[in-house]
Amino acid sequence: MNGNGVGHDVNNHFTGPGGTDPHAADAAASTGKAGARRRPSPAFSLVLLLLVAGVAYVGSAGLDQSLRAARGEGAPGVFTAAALSCVQHPGHESCTCHGRYTPDSGGEARGVYLHAAGRDTCREGEEIPAVDVGAENRVYGPDGSREWMLASVLLMGSAAAVGGLTVTWVRHVRGFRTAGRSSPGV
């Protein structure tokens, strides 16, 4: 209290009679609410798990082919370029080189596109060493591919989402059990 009999706290907020803070009860109640954890939504968790499963499926569907392409493993052959089509995007250009792939083993030639080809690597009639890693409609050049990076990011992101969801539910269950043990009458 100051010399005039008016109470105040350190932050110069007015206090009630006897130097008490009239908002102290509100602060204590809100602290209790903030400390309480809300129950995770089972519906949201299920939808999230379904979405994560879809993303993981997409990431894992071509992972084996992506890894073989990165290492240059597969059936060697020759890709003969027939046509190039390019699309301009802000900051870069994406090209698709269409042509025919003939395996070195003497199999039948088939129409495919050369993955990651650009204007400098795809000239009509040019023969380019290529590797068939088992993809139905594409072959890879001698430099391999970096497709495995996207597949890895999708799989790691899926694992992180499942891990986060698991931690959320484990914390909820542990908090529920702890609250049940500490409540009076239990």
Buried (B, 14 or more C-beta within 10 A) or exposed (E): EEEEEEBEEEEEEEBEEEEEBEEEEEEEEEEEEEEEEEEBEEEEBEEBBEEBEEBBEBBEEBBEBBBBBBEBBBBBBBBBBBEBEBEEEEEEEEBBBBBBBBBEEEEEBEEBBBBBBBEEBBEEEEEBBBBBBEBEEBBBBEEBBEBBEBBBEBBEBBEEBBEEBEEEBEEBEEBEEEEEEEEEEE
